[in-house]
């Protein structure tokens, strides 16, 4: 009757779990976000169903297992949709049940049980920390708490339901069933959550597919746990066998004391017991041996012979010391001496033996001391278990933690450790020096963008192999990340040796790389930091080598630069400049100066170019050549450019209102590449014109030639939209870029500005003069005006007028001046244009021209 009631209760319980599991799946399916189920989730789902469920650990005394799929499902909660993880858990449990049971209802029950436990886990996580993806991006403390909550919730939900089913099925109390069969699996759940958290964090750094390289870690965790359980079972069996042997021995002693006449029978029983012990000794799963205090093998079993690769007679003819690795022998003998002297009751250590083939064998050695009553001398019992696989897995984990996954080179952590040791050695040996080379590929982003990241990765591997091939064995080459490599040259006599290595490496790396049938060329910029600067911290050496590398890039790339103290001062100065520049944007410390653009026919002012200056509270007035590149690198140039555009437009409108007669001038404003590329430039210009009331014809935007050629179609569309507003356009620094003249007629440009590098080198009948004349002829044919920049001498003015150049700009006429001085210049000029001077002087005073 009790069996019938138990069967009824287990069926009711299983149906209840199936119903709740179906409800959990239905709720999850309704809440499922299809946008989160991308290709990465499908890869993770396939790995969970096809691989994760096959990597499991059998729970002792139970019919269930803990599988690696727990880690992958936790990972799907952290990276993707948690509702999808619930459905994935149910699918994985059903697929896993196909392999372990033929009963369809049991398969459905297993899927429902896992769906219920993960449903509880997901909602516990949501109520505490939000969805899993948010928890994975939270602070480290919150992230660790979320992992602990996931592991604990899944452990309780899964084991409580499973224990309830087993308790109803067997009739044993629930608490006893749960404690014996499931309580210790908590370590597996926390290990699975930890592995999932590690992969999730790794995904945020290197990407999802690169993070899949961490999958062996999950396998190692489960294999280690499986080994641990096997060892526990083996230890339990051994302890049980020892207990039985001890009980038999006590029984024999008691029988001997009570019945001396049965001595022969006891002797036979002892002989049988010895034979059984010998059989257990010979067939033990671990290596066992009886060893003399001097290390001679007295008895060895088959497992030990197989572990060391020697026959039994070969071992008995030798000693413990002869098969022990030299590095492990001394510490092992020291522990055995303490055991023999009574200082320690047992000896436990991990050490290396030497296989007959010469290969090292890692083993866990347990030594105990027994007395030989017949001979009166103590003997040692060795238990030797092979742990080579575990040690190799540990070594692989350590290697992965200290080496770059792509190239196999040491990573930053290992390189900094080597650098720290090099600094200490240099302090002890003043006569020897070292040098650090910091390498960065030139234009690596172009290779990635044009040929793809796979070719880029192949290039990085090829560079790593060339660097290894062309360095000394004692030198250290590492990859810090991206396209940055470092080289530590030790034991060099002079700094020139380091620069010679830099030159040789540049030559080697400039040779083409054959990657997937393509020839790829690259160059490197190298910074060299020698130890002669007396470093104490490895971070300082790396910083200075990095600074020298950027110096090499600023000098034109594909070269090396040797660090000096001045570079550090410049780097500190730039850093301070960056800090001050960010505050300058907030405080409005910028001002505008205006340089006139002059008609070369009658010397009237046709317009002004607005040039930004930084009024630094401590350094005074700073020119754009010092802070504009920094602003571009920091991403602040758009904010500065927007301010310049608004301020210059307001100023032009103010002059027009104040001037007594109509003022037909243009205000030229430079547009940066970031401004030109950002969305909303046309709308911003239109808004400023509307706010100031300035006629769009009086605003001329200057765009550099290279900026236009970066994306011809996009730039052309944008320029047409600006021209539709009525704004004029000029191409600045014309002649210095890489534009094709065939495109020039497509651009709605009104003005070409000849770069000052051509104007400043003009003289009679030289090449630069002919270039300027060619540009003038081209502009006239296209209906464009030409402004010659950088006019500084009378001779340049004469040649430009003879070439019929319409406009000029430069110090010959006037330097850039503040707004009030520019107004004074307009206000004080005569209303009629003076005739050109009959004789060109060597240098004219400041501008004496009239307004247009």
FENGI-V827141 format. One record per residue. N is the residue number from 1. PHI is phi in radians with two decimals (none if undefined). Layout:
n = <N,N>
phi = <PHI,PHI>
This chain:
n = <1,2,3,4,5,6,7,8,9,10,11,12,13,14,15,16,17,18,19,20,21,22,23,24,25,26,27,28,29,30,31,32,33,34,35,36,37,38,39,40,41,42,43,44,45,46,47,48,49,50,51,52,53,54,55,56,57,58,59,60,61,62,63,64,65,66,67,68,69,70,71,72,73,74,75,76,77,78,79,80,81,82,83,84,85,86,87,88,89,90,91,92,93,94,95,96,97,98,99,100,101,102,103,104,105,106,107,108,109,110,111,112,113,114,115,116,117,118,119,120,121,122,123,124,125,126,127,128,129,130,131,132,133,134,135,136,137,138,139,140,141,142,143,144,145,146,147,148,149,150,151,152,153,154,155,156,157,158,159,160,161,162,163,164,165,166,167,168,169,170,171,172,173,174,175,176,177,178,179,180,181,182,183,184,185,186,187,188,189,190,191,192,193,194,195,196,197,198,199,200,201,202,203,204,205,206,207,208,209,210,211,212,213,214,215,216,217,218,219,220,221,222,223,224,225,226,227,228,229,230,231,232,233,234,235,236,237,238,239,240,241,242,243,244,245,246,247,248,249,250,251,252,253,254,255,256,257,258,259,260,261,262,263,264,265,266,267,268,269,270,271,272,273,274,275,276,277,278,279,280,281,282,283,284,285,286,287,288,289,290,291,292,293,294,295,296,297,298,299,300,301,302,303,304,305,306,307,308,309,310,311,312,313,314,315,316,317,318,319,320,321,322,323,324,325,326,327,328,329,330,331,332,333,334,335,336,337,338,339,340,341,342,343,344,345,346,347,348,349,350,351,352,353,354,355,356,357,358,359,360,361,362,363,364,365,366,367,368,369,370,371,372,373,374,375,376,377,378,379,380,381,382,383,384,385,386,387,388,389,390,391,392,393,394,395,396,397,398,399,400,401,402,403,404,405,406,407,408,409,410,411,412,413,414,415,416,417,418,419,420,421,422,423,424,425,426,427,428,429,430,431,432,433,434,435,436,437,438,439,440,441,442,443,444,445,446,447,448,449,450,451,452,453,454,455,456,457,458,459,460,461,462,463,464,465,466,467,468,469,470,471,472,473,474,475,476,477,478,479,480,481,482,483,484,485,486,487,488,489,490,491,492,493,494,495,496,497,498,499,500,501,502,503,504,505,506,507,508,509,510,511,512,513,514,515,516,517,518,519,520,521,522,523,524,525,526,527,528,529,530,531,532,533,534,535,536,537,538,539,540,541,542,543,544,545,546,547,548,549,550,551,552,553,554,555,556,557,558,559,560,561,562,563,564,565,566,567,568,569,570,571,572,573,574,575,576,577,578,579,580,581,582,583,584,585,586,587,588,589,590,591,592,593,594,595,596,597,598,599,600,601,602,603,604,605,606,607,608,609,610,611,612,613,614,615,616,617,618,619,620,621,622,623,624,625,626,627,628,629,630,631,632,633,634,635,636,637,638,639,640,641,642,643,644,645,646,647,648,649,650,651,652,653,654,655,656,657,658,659,660,661,662,663,664,665,666,667,668,669,670,671,672,673,674,675,676,677,678,679,680,681,682,683,684,685,686,687,688,689,690,691,692,693,694,695,696,697,698,699,700,701,702,703,704,705,706,707,708,709,710,711,712,713,714,715,716,717,718,719,720,721,722,723,724,725,726,727,728,729,730,731,732,733,734,735,736,737,738,739,740,741,742,743,744,745,746,747,748,749,750,751,752,753,754,755,756,757,758,759,760,761,762,763,764,765,766,767,768,769,770,771,772,773,774,775,776,777,778,779,780,781,782,783,784,785,786,787,788,789,790,791,792,793,794,795,796,797,798,799,800,801,802,803,804,805,806,807,808,809,810,811,812,813,814,815,816,817,818,819,820,821,822,823,824,825,826,827,828,829,830,831,832,833,834,835,836,837,838,839,840,841,842,843,844,845,846,847,848,849,850,851,852>
phi = <none,-1.11,-1.15,-1.15,-1.08,-1.12,-1.13,-1.16,-1.14,-1.17,-1.16,-1.07,-1.09,-1.15,-1.13,-1.10,-1.11,-1.07,-1.14,-1.13,-1.12,-1.11,-1.12,-1.09,-1.13,-1.13,-1.08,-1.14,-1.15,-1.21,-1.53,-1.11,-1.75,-1.14,-1.16,-1.44,-1.59,-1.66,-1.09,-1.13,-1.17,-1.10,-1.08,-1.13,-1.14,-1.09,-1.09,-1.17,-1.33,-1.57,-2.03,-1.00,-1.24,-1.53,-1.80,-2.35,-2.13,-1.22,-1.40,-1.02,1.09,-2.46,-1.67,-1.81,-2.34,-1.88,-1.89,-1.18,-1.12,-1.00,-1.09,-1.19,-1.23,-0.98,-1.11,-1.16,-1.15,-1.32,-1.84,-2.26,-1.34,-1.14,-1.14,-1.12,-1.12,-1.12,-1.14,-1.12,-1.11,-1.12,-1.13,-1.12,-1.13,-1.15,-1.11,-1.14,-1.18,-1.05,-1.56,-1.99,-2.59,-1.77,-1.55,-1.11,-1.16,-1.13,-1.08,-1.11,-1.07,-1.08,-1.11,-1.16,-1.04,-1.21,-1.10,-1.12,-1.13,-1.28,-1.08,-1.12,-1.11,-1.10,-1.30,-1.11,-1.17,-1.09,-1.20,-1.67,-2.27,1.58,-1.22,-1.03,-1.09,-1.16,-1.10,-1.20,-1.72,-1.38,-1.08,-1.05,-1.11,-1.13,-1.10,-1.14,-1.11,-1.16,-1.12,-1.10,-1.13,-1.06,-1.11,-1.13,-1.12,-1.16,-1.07,-1.18,-1.08,-1.25,-1.24,-1.14,-1.13,-1.15,-1.15,-1.09,-1.09,-1.13,-1.12,-1.16,-1.26,-1.67,1.45,-1.40,-1.06,-1.07,-1.09,-1.12,-1.09,-1.16,-1.17,-1.31,-1.75,-2.28,-1.07,-1.34,-1.30,-1.00,-1.08,-1.12,-1.19,-1.22,-1.14,-1.12,-1.15,-1.12,-1.08,-1.11,-1.12,-1.07,-1.16,-1.11,-1.14,-1.11,-1.09,-1.14,-1.65,-1.96,1.74,-1.09,-1.26,-1.15,-1.21,-1.06,-1.10,-1.39,-0.97,-1.02,-1.08,-1.09,-1.08,-1.10,-1.05,-1.23,-1.16,-1.13,-1.14,-1.10,-1.08,-1.06,-1.12,-1.06,-1.15,-1.08,-1.12,-1.12,-1.10,-1.12,-1.12,-1.18,-1.11,-1.11,-1.13,-1.13,-1.09,-1.12,-1.12,-1.13,-1.10,-1.11,-1.11,-1.10,-1.10,-1.15,-1.13,-1.09,-1.13,-1.14,-1.21,-1.48,-2.33,-1.12,-1.24,-1.65,-1.02,-1.16,-1.13,-1.16,-1.06,-1.13,-1.10,-1.13,-1.12,-1.09,-1.10,-1.13,-1.14,-1.13,-1.10,-1.11,-1.13,-1.13,-1.10,-1.21,-1.85,-1.13,-1.25,-1.86,-1.21,-2.30,-2.71,-1.80,-2.21,-1.34,-1.02,-1.55,1.75,-1.28,-1.29,-1.72,-2.53,-2.39,-1.76,-1.15,-1.08,-1.19,-1.09,-1.17,-1.14,-1.70,1.35,-1.88,-1.28,-1.07,-1.16,-1.16,-1.19,-1.12,-1.53,-2.18,-2.36,-1.04,-1.15,-1.26,-1.92,-1.75,-1.09,-1.02,-1.29,-1.71,-1.14,-1.07,-1.12,-1.16,-1.11,-1.13,-1.19,-1.14,-1.10,-1.15,-1.17,-1.16,-1.45,1.52,-1.27,-2.39,-1.30,-2.43,-2.32,-2.25,-2.77,-1.92,-2.64,-1.97,-1.77,-2.00,-1.19,-1.02,-1.32,1.72,-1.37,-1.27,-2.20,-1.36,-2.54,-1.69,-1.84,-2.11,-2.12,-2.24,-1.89,-2.23,-1.70,-1.77,-1.15,-1.25,-1.72,1.39,-1.89,-1.30,-2.15,-1.95,-1.83,-1.74,-2.07,-2.14,-1.98,-1.25,-2.16,-1.06,-1.07,-1.14,-1.12,-1.13,-1.12,-1.12,-1.10,-1.16,-1.12,-1.12,-1.08,-1.12,-1.26,-2.00,-2.31,-1.25,-1.18,-1.39,-1.72,1.38,-1.33,-0.98,-1.64,-1.05,-1.06,-1.19,-1.12,-1.13,-1.15,-1.09,-1.15,-1.09,-1.13,-1.10,-1.12,-1.14,-1.13,-1.14,-1.18,-1.40,-2.22,-1.06,-1.32,-1.91,-2.21,-2.31,-2.51,-1.93,-1.88,-1.92,-1.92,-2.39,-1.22,-1.53,1.07,-1.16,-1.07,-1.11,-1.13,-1.08,-1.23,-1.56,-1.82,1.77,-1.23,-1.12,-1.12,-1.05,-1.14,-1.09,-1.12,-1.10,-1.14,-1.08,-1.14,-1.05,-1.18,-1.15,-1.10,-1.11,-1.25,-1.96,-2.15,-1.23,-1.03,-1.44,-1.39,-1.98,-2.03,-2.42,-1.95,-1.42,2.44,1.04,-1.91,-1.84,-2.17,-2.28,-2.31,-1.85,-1.75,-1.87,0.96,-1.93,-1.56,-2.40,-1.13,-1.08,-1.13,-1.17,-1.19,-1.12,-1.09,-1.06,-1.13,-1.15,-1.17,-1.10,-1.17,-1.16,-1.37,-1.38,-1.19,-1.17,-1.85,-1.67,-2.11,0.93,1.42,-1.95,-1.64,-2.07,-1.93,-2.67,-2.31,-2.25,-1.86,-2.18,-1.90,-2.07,-2.13,-1.48,-1.33,-1.11,-1.46,1.05,-1.51,-2.07,-2.22,-1.09,-1.07,-1.19,-1.11,-1.11,-1.06,-1.23,-1.15,-1.11,-1.07,-1.13,-1.10,-1.15,-1.12,-1.10,-1.13,-1.19,-1.50,2.18,1.15,0.93,-2.71,-2.10,-2.38,-1.64,-1.20,-2.40,-1.09,-1.09,-1.08,-1.11,-1.08,-1.14,-1.12,-1.12,-1.12,-1.15,-1.09,-1.14,-1.12,-1.09,-1.10,-1.14,-1.16,-1.12,-1.25,-1.10,-1.11,-1.23,-1.58,1.19,-1.59,-1.57,-2.34,-1.98,-1.94,-2.20,-1.94,-1.18,-1.92,-1.94,-1.27,-1.40,-1.46,-2.23,1.03,-1.64,-1.45,-1.71,3.05,-2.29,-1.83,-1.47,-2.15,-1.43,-2.31,-1.92,-1.56,-1.29,-1.12,-1.98,-1.55,1.44,-1.38,-1.98,-1.32,-1.15,-1.11,-1.63,-1.94,-1.11,-1.03,-1.18,-1.10,-1.13,-1.19,-1.47,1.39,-1.70,-1.13,-1.16,-1.12,-1.13,-1.10,-1.09,-1.13,-1.06,-1.07,-1.18,-1.16,-1.14,-1.14,-1.05,-1.13,-1.11,-1.12,-1.10,-1.10,-1.10,-1.22,-1.39,-1.31,-1.20,-2.13,-0.93,-1.91,-1.64,-2.03,-1.97,-1.91,-1.56,-2.23,-1.39,-1.90,-1.34,-1.12,-1.21,-1.09,-1.15,-1.49,-1.33,-1.30,1.58,-1.10,-1.08,-1.13,-1.15,-1.08,-1.09,-1.12,-1.13,-1.08,-1.20,-1.18,-1.53,1.33,-1.33,-1.11,-1.04,-1.16,-1.60,-1.97,-2.18,-1.66,-1.76,-2.14,-1.25,-1.11,-1.14,-1.07,-1.16,-1.38,-1.09,-2.56,-1.11,-1.14,-1.12,-1.12,-1.12,-1.10,-1.17,-1.14,-1.12,-1.16,-1.18,-1.14,-1.13,-1.32,1.77,-1.26,-1.53,-2.22,-2.30,-1.67,-1.53,0.94,-1.13,1.81,-1.75,-1.62,-2.13,-1.30,-1.69,-1.10,-1.22,-1.59,-1.06,-1.21,-1.42,-1.50,-1.39,-1.73,-1.75,-2.51,-1.94,-1.90,-1.24,-1.09,-1.10,-1.11,-1.40,-1.16,-1.19,-1.80,-1.33,-2.66,-1.03,1.04,-1.77,-1.11,-1.14,-1.09,-1.16,-1.11,-1.09,-1.12,-1.15,-1.11,-1.08,-1.13,-1.07,-1.12,-1.10,-1.16,-1.68,1.26,-1.97,-1.42,-2.28,-2.04,-1.56,-1.57,1.32,-1.30,-2.24,-2.24,-1.11,-1.13,-1.10,-1.07,-1.08,-1.13,-1.18,-1.17,-1.16,-1.56,1.10,-1.32,-1.34,-2.38,-2.42,-2.66,2.82,-1.13,-1.01,-1.66,-2.99,-1.33,-1.06,-2.26,-1.10,-1.02,-1.16,-1.19,-1.13,-1.15,-1.05,-1.08,-1.20,-1.26,-1.56,-1.29,-1.18,-1.36,-1.92,-1.35,-1.25,-1.23,-1.05,-1.07,-1.12,-2.20,-1.40,-1.41,-1.12,-2.69,-1.51,-1.21,-0.93,-0.86,-2.27,-2.24,-1.98,-1.35,-1.23>
